[in-house]
Amino acid sequence: MNMKDFLCKSCGSRKGDLILDLGVQPLANNLLLQSNLPDGEEPKYPLRLAVCLDCLLMQLPEIIPPTKLFSEYIYFSSFSDAMLKHAKAATTDYIKEFDLGKESQVVEVASNDGYMLQYFVRSGIPALGIEPAANIASEARKKGVETVTEFFTLDLAGRVIAEKGQADLILGNNVFAHVPDTNDFVAGIAALLKKQGRAVLEFPWGHEMVRNLEFDTIYHEHVFYFNLTPLIPLFGRHGLEIIKVQKLPIHGGSLRVFASQSGQFAVDPSVTEILEQEEDEGVKTAAYYTDFAKSVVILKEELVNLLADLKNKDASIAAYGASAKGSTLLNFCGVGLETLDFVADRSTYKQGRYTPGTHLPIVSSEDLLEKQPDYALLLTWNFADEILRQQEEYRKRGGKFIIPLPKATIV
C-alpha cells in the first residue's frame, strides 16, 4: 500500500509502502503501577511497519520522541544470564582481535547498566558508557563504569573527542534500531572512530524477523528493522565501510556488523555472502513483504484460537516475561485478563507493575511455580532455552509453555 506522507529516515526518499499495521498500541515498556492504572485509555500511538522502495530500509513511519521512551527505562540487561554470557564472550573476542589494552579507548552507546563494559574495566581497558536513562546509568557507575547520561549524537561525539580523544572501539548493542535520526547516529560514529578503529553494532536481523514471523519485534522503540542491504549506502554516506558481518542466534536472529573508516581494512567475504543471501531470498521484491504480512495475520488467528480452546477446557493460563515484544503480541492479538491470570518476570524492577494496554499484574518468576498454572505463554521466546532451564521444576510438575512464534507450539 503506497504511503503518501512517507519520508525515509535514511535516504530521504518519498517512496514507501505499508507492510503491516499492528493497530494503535501503548508504549511497550510503559509498565504501570497500581496507582497510575488509567481510568480511561492510556496514551496509544499507531504502530505500523513500512519499507522504503528506494533503499529498502524497513521502518516505522510514525516516531515517538526518544525522550519519552528512554529517559527513564526499566530494561536492565544484567537480569539475563544469556545477555551477560554473550557480553563477556564478545568482550574477550574484541580484546584479543583488536589488541586492546590500557592505552585503548572503548565507548559503548546505550551501555545500559554496564553489563558489557564492566568486563573491559575489569581487564584494565578504559571504557566510557553513553546511556540516556539516568536510573540505569547509576547502576553502571556502581560497577565502576564511567557513564555519560545523554543520547548519542554527532554533537556529543564531538564533546567526547574533546575530552577523551577518539575511540579504538565503538560498541552499539541493540541501540542502532532505536535511533530516529540514523544519519546523525552514523555520522557520530564516523567522527568518534579513530582512523584504524572499528565500530561493532549488533541488532535483530530484519530478514530473520520476516522469515520467522517475529512481528512482536515491532514496537515504538524500534524505529528500524535492518537488513544489510540498506546499510551499505547509509554507512558509505558518512565515510564508513562495513568490513565484516556475523550472524548471531540471540534475539531470534541478529547481525553483528563491523565497520571502519572507508578503505582502512579489507572487506571480508561475509559481507557479500549476506548481501547475496538477502537478494536471493527476495528483499528486493514486493512479495517478500506482502507474504510476511499475510502470514502474521494467520499466526495471530492460530494463537488466539489455541488460547481460546485451552480456556474452554478450563485450563489456567499465565504468561512469562513482561517484555516489550510481549506487549506488542498481547495488544495485537487482543489477549488480556480474560485469558491470562498474570505475567511472571525475573526482574524486580518490573514486579508489582502492570503490562501496558492489557494491565496484567507482573509477579516474580517464583510465583509461576507457586501458582502452577497449566500453561504459560512464553512472551520472551528469544530466551526460551534459558527460561525453560530456570523453570524446570514448573515443567516437572506438569506445567507447559506455549511458544508463540514462528508457530504456536506447546512444550
C-alpha positions as CSV (number, residue, x, y, z in Angstrom):
1,M,0.0,0.0,0.0
2,N,1.6,3.2,-1.1
3,M,2.1,5.9,1.6
4,K,1.5,9.5,0.5
5,D,3.3,11.1,3.5
6,F,6.2,8.7,3.6
7,L,9.7,10.0,4.2
8,C,12.6,7.6,4.5
9,K,14.7,8.3,7.6
10,S,17.9,7.1,5.8
11,C,17.9,8.1,2.2
12,G,15.1,10.8,2.2
13,S,13.0,9.0,-0.4
14,R,9.3,9.8,-0.6
15,K,8.5,6.3,-2.0
16,G,7.3,3.9,0.7
17,D,4.9,1.0,1.0
18,L,3.0,0.0,4.1
19,I,3.9,-3.6,5.1
20,L,2.0,-4.3,8.3
21,D,-0.4,-2.4,10.5
22,L,-0.4,-3.6,14.2
23,G,-3.0,-1.1,15.2
24,V,-2.9,1.7,17.9
25,Q,-0.8,0.5,20.8
26,P,0.6,1.8,24.1
27,L,4.3,2.2,24.6
28,A,5.7,-1.3,25.1
29,N,7.9,-0.6,28.1
30,N,5.4,1.8,29.8
31,L,4.7,-0.6,32.7
32,L,2.1,0.8,35.1
33,L,1.9,1.0,38.8
34,Q,-1.4,0.3,40.6
35,S,-1.6,3.9,41.5
36,N,-1.4,5.0,37.9
37,L,-3.6,2.4,36.2
38,P,-5.7,4.6,33.9
39,D,-9.3,5.1,34.5
40,G,-9.8,5.6,30.8
41,E,-7.5,4.9,27.8
42,E,-3.7,5.3,28.4
43,P,-1.8,7.0,25.6
44,K,-1.6,4.9,22.5
45,Y,0.1,5.5,19.1
46,P,-0.1,4.0,15.6
47,L,2.3,1.1,15.2
48,R,2.9,0.4,11.5
49,L,5.8,-1.0,9.6
50,A,6.7,0.4,6.2
51,V,9.6,-0.1,3.7
52,C,11.4,2.5,1.6
53,L,11.1,1.5,-2.1
54,D,14.4,3.1,-2.9
55,C,16.9,1.9,-0.2
56,L,14.7,-1.0,1.1
57,L,15.0,0.1,4.8
58,M,12.1,-1.2,6.9
59,Q,11.0,1.5,9.4
60,L,8.2,3.0,11.4
61,P,6.6,6.0,9.7
62,E,5.4,7.4,13.0
63,I,8.0,8.3,15.5
64,I,7.8,8.7,19.3
65,P,10.4,11.2,20.7
66,P,13.3,9.3,22.3
67,T,13.0,11.4,25.5
68,K,9.5,9.9,26.0
69,L,10.9,6.4,25.6
70,F,14.3,6.2,27.2
71,S,14.9,8.9,29.8
72,E,13.6,6.5,32.4
73,Y,13.8,2.8,31.5
74,I,13.0,-0.5,33.1
75,Y,15.1,-3.0,31.0
76,F,18.2,-4.0,32.8
77,S,20.4,-6.3,30.7
78,S,22.1,-7.8,33.7
79,F,18.9,-9.7,34.7
80,S,19.5,-12.0,31.7
81,D,22.2,-14.7,32.2
82,A,22.3,-15.2,28.5
83,M,23.0,-11.5,27.9
84,L,25.8,-11.5,30.5
85,K,27.3,-14.6,28.9
86,H,27.0,-13.1,25.4
87,A,28.6,-9.8,26.5
88,K,31.5,-11.5,28.3
89,A,32.3,-13.7,25.3
90,A,32.2,-10.7,22.9
91,T,34.5,-8.7,25.2
92,T,37.1,-11.4,25.3
93,D,37.0,-11.7,21.5
94,Y,37.3,-7.9,20.9
95,I,40.2,-7.5,23.3
96,K,42.1,-10.2,21.5
97,E,41.1,-9.4,17.9
98,F,41.7,-5.7,18.2
99,D,44.7,-5.9,20.6
100,L,43.1,-3.6,23.2
101,G,45.0,-2.5,26.3
102,K,45.3,0.2,28.9
103,E,46.1,2.8,26.2
104,S,43.0,2.0,24.2
105,Q,39.6,3.7,24.5
106,V,36.3,1.8,24.3
107,V,33.0,3.6,24.0
108,E,29.6,1.9,24.2
109,V,26.4,3.6,23.0
110,A,23.4,2.7,25.1
111,S,25.6,0.9,27.6
112,N,22.6,0.1,29.9
113,D,23.7,-1.0,33.4
114,G,27.3,-1.6,32.4
115,Y,26.6,-5.3,31.8
116,M,29.2,-5.3,29.0
117,L,31.7,-2.5,29.8
118,Q,32.3,-4.0,33.2
119,Y,34.4,-6.7,31.5
120,F,36.6,-4.1,29.8
121,V,37.0,-2.3,33.1
122,R,38.0,-5.5,34.9
123,S,40.6,-6.0,32.2
124,G,42.1,-2.5,32.8
125,I,40.9,-1.1,29.5
126,P,39.5,2.5,29.6
127,A,35.8,2.4,28.8
128,L,33.1,5.0,28.6
129,G,29.4,4.3,28.6
130,I,26.7,6.5,27.0
131,E,23.3,5.8,28.5
132,P,20.4,8.3,28.5
133,A,18.4,6.6,31.2
134,A,19.5,8.1,34.5
135,N,18.2,5.2,36.6
136,I,20.1,2.6,34.6
137,A,23.3,4.7,34.3
138,S,23.5,4.9,38.0
139,E,23.7,1.1,38.2
140,A,26.5,1.1,35.6
141,R,28.5,3.5,37.8
142,K,28.2,1.1,40.7
143,K,30.1,-1.4,38.5
144,G,32.9,1.1,38.0
145,V,31.8,2.1,34.5
146,E,32.1,5.8,33.8
147,T,28.8,6.8,32.1
148,V,27.5,9.9,30.4
149,T,23.8,10.3,30.8
150,E,22.9,11.6,27.4
151,F,21.7,10.4,24.0
152,F,24.4,9.7,21.5
153,T,24.6,12.3,18.7
154,L,27.2,13.9,16.4
155,D,27.4,16.8,18.9
156,L,28.0,14.5,21.8
157,A,30.7,12.6,19.8
158,G,32.5,16.0,19.4
159,R,32.4,16.6,23.1
160,V,33.7,13.1,23.9
161,I,36.6,13.6,21.4
162,A,37.5,16.9,23.1
163,E,37.7,15.3,26.5
164,K,39.0,11.8,25.8
165,G,40.0,11.6,22.2
166,Q,38.7,9.3,19.5
167,A,37.8,5.6,20.2
168,D,39.6,2.5,19.2
169,L,36.4,0.5,19.5
170,I,32.8,1.8,19.5
171,L,30.1,-0.6,20.5
172,G,26.3,-0.4,20.0
173,N,24.3,-3.5,21.1
174,N,20.6,-3.3,20.3
175,V,20.5,0.5,20.0
176,F,21.0,1.3,16.3
177,A,17.4,0.4,15.5
178,H,16.2,2.7,18.3
179,V,17.6,6.0,16.9
180,P,15.2,8.0,14.7
181,D,18.0,10.2,13.2
182,T,20.0,7.3,11.8
183,N,22.2,9.7,9.7
184,D,23.3,11.7,12.7
185,F,24.0,8.5,14.6
186,V,26.2,7.1,11.9
187,A,27.9,10.5,11.5
188,G,28.6,10.5,15.2
189,I,30.3,7.1,14.9
190,A,32.4,8.2,12.0
191,A,33.6,11.3,13.9
192,L,34.4,9.4,17.1
193,L,36.2,6.5,15.5
194,K,40.0,6.5,15.1
195,K,41.4,6.0,11.6
196,Q,42.3,2.4,12.5
197,G,39.4,1.9,14.8
198,R,36.4,-0.3,14.5
199,A,32.7,0.1,15.3
200,V,30.7,-3.0,16.1
201,L,26.9,-2.9,16.1
202,E,24.5,-5.7,16.9
203,F,20.8,-5.6,16.1
204,P,18.0,-8.0,15.3
205,W,18.2,-9.0,11.6
206,G,15.2,-7.8,9.7
207,H,15.5,-10.9,7.4
208,E,15.1,-13.2,10.4
209,M,12.1,-11.2,11.6
210,V,10.4,-11.7,8.3
211,R,11.4,-15.4,7.9
212,N,10.3,-16.4,11.4
213,L,7.2,-14.1,11.6
214,E,8.7,-12.2,14.5
215,F,6.1,-9.4,14.3
216,D,6.4,-8.8,18.1
217,T,9.9,-7.4,17.5
218,I,8.0,-4.4,16.1
219,Y,7.3,-1.7,18.8
220,H,7.7,2.0,19.0
221,E,11.2,1.9,20.4
222,H,12.4,0.0,17.3
223,V,12.3,2.6,14.5
224,F,14.3,0.4,12.1
225,Y,14.3,-3.3,11.1
226,F,17.7,-3.6,9.4
227,N,18.7,-5.9,6.6
228,L,22.3,-5.4,5.5
229,T,21.3,-4.2,2.0
230,P,20.2,-0.7,3.1
231,L,23.1,-0.2,5.4
232,I,25.8,-0.2,2.7
233,P,24.7,3.2,1.3
234,L,23.9,4.6,4.8
235,F,27.4,3.9,6.1
236,G,29.0,5.0,2.8
237,R,27.2,8.3,3.0
238,H,29.3,9.1,6.1
239,G,32.7,7.7,5.1
240,L,32.3,4.3,6.8
241,E,32.5,0.9,5.3
242,I,31.1,-2.4,6.5
243,I,34.0,-4.8,6.6
244,K,32.6,-7.9,8.2
245,V,29.3,-9.4,9.3
246,Q,28.5,-12.2,11.7
247,K,25.2,-14.0,12.2
248,L,24.1,-14.4,15.8
249,P,21.3,-16.6,17.2
250,I,20.5,-14.0,20.0
251,H,17.1,-12.2,19.9
252,G,15.7,-14.6,17.4
253,G,18.5,-13.9,14.9
254,S,20.8,-10.9,14.9
255,L,23.6,-9.4,12.8
256,R,26.9,-8.2,14.2
257,V,28.3,-5.6,11.8
258,F,31.9,-4.5,11.9
259,A,32.6,-1.1,10.3
260,S,35.6,1.1,9.9
261,Q,36.7,4.3,8.1
262,S,36.4,3.6,4.3
263,G,39.5,1.9,2.8
264,Q,41.3,1.1,6.0
265,F,40.7,-2.7,6.1
266,A,40.0,-5.4,3.6
267,V,36.3,-6.3,3.3
268,D,35.6,-9.8,4.5
269,P,33.7,-12.2,2.1
270,S,30.9,-12.4,4.8
271,V,29.6,-9.0,3.6
272,T,29.0,-10.2,0.0
273,E,27.6,-13.5,1.3
274,I,24.9,-11.8,3.4
275,L,24.0,-9.4,0.6
276,E,23.6,-12.2,-1.8
277,Q,21.5,-14.2,0.7
278,E,19.2,-11.3,1.2
279,E,18.7,-10.8,-2.6
280,D,18.3,-14.5,-3.2
281,E,15.5,-14.6,-0.6
282,G,13.7,-11.7,-2.0
283,V,14.4,-8.5,-0.1
284,K,14.1,-6.5,-3.4
285,T,10.7,-8.0,-4.3
286,A,7.2,-6.9,-3.2
287,A,6.2,-10.5,-2.3
288,Y,8.8,-10.7,0.4
289,Y,6.9,-8.1,2.4
290,T,3.3,-8.9,1.5
291,D,3.8,-12.6,2.3
292,F,5.2,-11.7,5.7
293,A,2.1,-9.6,6.5
294,K,-0.3,-12.3,5.4
295,S,1.5,-14.9,7.4
296,V,1.4,-12.8,10.5
297,V,-2.4,-12.4,10.3
298,I,-2.7,-16.2,10.0
299,L,-0.3,-16.7,13.0
300,K,-2.4,-14.3,15.1
301,E,-5.6,-16.3,14.4
302,E,-4.0,-19.6,15.2
303,L,-2.6,-18.3,18.5
304,V,-5.8,-16.7,19.6
305,N,-7.7,-19.9,18.7
306,L,-5.3,-22.1,20.7
307,L,-5.6,-19.9,23.8
308,A,-9.4,-19.8,23.5
309,D,-9.6,-23.6,23.1
310,L,-7.5,-24.1,26.2
311,K,-9.7,-21.7,28.2
312,N,-12.8,-23.5,27.0
313,K,-11.3,-26.7,28.5
314,D,-10.9,-24.8,31.9
315,A,-7.1,-24.6,31.7
316,S,-5.4,-21.9,33.7
317,I,-3.0,-19.8,31.7
318,A,-0.4,-17.3,32.7
319,A,2.4,-15.6,30.7
320,Y,6.2,-15.5,31.3
321,G,8.3,-12.4,30.5
322,A,6.9,-8.9,30.8
323,S,8.8,-7.9,27.7
324,A,8.3,-5.2,25.1
325,K,7.8,-7.8,22.4
326,G,5.2,-9.4,24.7
327,S,3.3,-6.1,24.8
328,T,3.1,-6.0,21.0
329,L,1.9,-9.6,20.8
330,L,-0.7,-9.3,23.5
331,N,-2.1,-6.0,22.3
332,F,-2.1,-7.0,18.6
333,C,-3.8,-10.3,19.4
334,G,-6.3,-8.8,21.9
335,V,-5.2,-11.1,24.7
336,G,-5.6,-9.9,28.3
337,L,-7.1,-10.6,31.6
338,E,-9.9,-12.7,30.1
339,T,-7.3,-15.2,29.1
340,L,-4.2,-14.8,31.2
341,D,-4.0,-14.6,35.0
342,F,-0.7,-12.8,35.4
343,V,2.8,-12.4,33.9
344,A,5.8,-13.7,35.7
345,D,9.1,-12.0,35.3
346,R,12.6,-12.3,36.9
347,S,13.2,-8.5,37.0
348,T,12.5,-7.0,40.4
349,Y,12.1,-3.6,38.6
350,K,9.0,-5.0,36.8
351,Q,7.4,-6.9,39.6
352,G,4.4,-5.1,41.1
353,R,3.6,-3.3,37.9
354,Y,1.1,-3.9,35.2
355,T,1.5,-4.6,31.5
356,P,0.7,-1.7,29.1
357,G,-2.7,-1.9,27.4
358,T,-3.6,-5.3,28.8
359,H,-3.0,-4.4,32.5
360,L,-1.9,-7.9,33.6
361,P,-0.2,-8.0,37.0
362,I,3.5,-8.7,36.9
363,V,4.7,-11.1,39.6
364,S,8.0,-12.8,40.4
365,S,9.3,-15.7,38.4
366,E,9.0,-17.8,41.6
367,D,5.2,-17.2,41.5
368,L,4.9,-19.3,38.4
369,L,5.9,-22.4,40.4
370,E,3.9,-21.3,43.4
371,K,0.7,-20.7,41.4
372,Q,1.4,-23.5,39.0
373,P,-0.9,-22.6,36.0
374,D,-1.5,-25.3,33.5
375,Y,0.1,-23.2,30.7
376,A,2.5,-20.3,30.5
377,L,2.6,-18.2,27.3
378,L,6.3,-17.5,26.8
379,L,6.5,-13.9,25.7
380,T,10.3,-13.8,26.0
381,W,10.7,-16.7,23.5
382,N,14.1,-15.3,22.4
383,F,15.4,-16.6,25.7
384,A,13.5,-19.9,25.6
385,D,16.4,-22.2,26.4
386,E,17.4,-20.1,29.4
387,I,13.9,-19.9,30.8
388,L,13.0,-23.5,30.2
389,R,16.1,-24.5,32.3
390,Q,15.2,-22.0,35.0
391,Q,11.6,-23.3,35.2
392,E,12.5,-27.0,35.1
393,E,10.6,-27.7,38.3
394,Y,7.4,-26.0,37.0
395,R,7.6,-28.3,33.9
396,K,8.2,-31.4,36.1
397,R,5.0,-30.6,38.0
398,G,3.1,-30.7,34.7
399,G,3.3,-27.0,33.6
400,K,3.6,-26.4,29.9
401,F,5.0,-23.5,28.0
402,I,3.4,-22.1,24.8
403,I,6.0,-20.7,22.5
404,P,4.1,-18.3,20.2
405,L,6.5,-17.9,17.2
406,P,7.1,-18.8,14.4
407,K,4.2,-21.2,15.0
408,A,2.3,-21.6,18.3
409,T,3.8,-24.7,19.9
410,I,3.2,-26.3,23.3
411,V,6.3,-27.7,25.0
